[in-house]
């Protein structure tokens, strides 16, 4: 927003703050909604449920409680980012490697059970 105020092309560009905030907040809402939908669908498939709707309220409660307890103010949020976020991010980013490892083990066990020699 500060960079938009420094632009001196026209007078109306200096007053774009409300528009930029509206677009930004709408995009954040869409992003959170998409990731929440994705998480519910993945959990429904993981638990082999035919209907995903029973998970929505409980997952929403978990997300809200985690967001409230994770950071009560900016200082605690900064502390989370400095100390525990790198470990958490490393664990989350290593999930595809875990899937690859499990797939490799499954193929090896399947191959071993078909061909016992």
Secondary structure in CASP SS format (residue, H / E / C, confidence):
PFRMAT SS
TARGET T0000
AUTHOR 0000-0000-0000
METHOD secondary structure of the structure
MODEL  1
X C 1.00
X H 1.00
X H 1.00
X H 1.00
X H 1.00
X H 1.00
X C 1.00
X C 1.00
X C 1.00
X C 1.00
X C 1.00
X H 1.00
X H 1.00
X H 1.00
X H 1.00
X C 1.00
X H 1.00
X H 1.00
X H 1.00
X H 1.00
X H 1.00
X H 1.00
X H 1.00
X H 1.00
X H 1.00
X H 1.00
X H 1.00
X H 1.00
X H 1.00
X H 1.00
X H 1.00
X H 1.00
X H 1.00
X H 1.00
X H 1.00
X H 1.00
X H 1.00
X H 1.00
X H 1.00
X H 1.00
X H 1.00
X H 1.00
X H 1.00
X H 1.00
X H 1.00
X H 1.00
X C 1.00
X C 1.00
X C 1.00
X C 1.00
X C 1.00
X C 1.00
X H 1.00
X H 1.00
X H 1.00
X H 1.00
X H 1.00
X H 1.00
X H 1.00
X H 1.00
X H 1.00
X H 1.00
X H 1.00
X H 1.00
X H 1.00
X H 1.00
X H 1.00
X H 1.00
X H 1.00
X H 1.00
X C 1.00
X C 1.00
X C 1.00
X H 1.00
X H 1.00
X H 1.00
X H 1.00
X H 1.00
X H 1.00
X H 1.00
X H 1.00
X H 1.00
X H 1.00
X C 1.00
X H 1.00
X H 1.00
X H 1.00
X H 1.00
X H 1.00
X H 1.00
X H 1.00
X H 1.00
X H 1.00
X C 1.00
X H 1.00
X H 1.00
X H 1.00
X H 1.00
X H 1.00
X H 1.00
X H 1.00
X H 1.00
X H 1.00
X H 1.00
X H 1.00
X H 1.00
X H 1.00
X H 1.00
X H 1.00
X H 1.00
X H 1.00
X H 1.00
X H 1.00
X H 1.00
X C 1.00
X C 1.00
X C 1.00
END
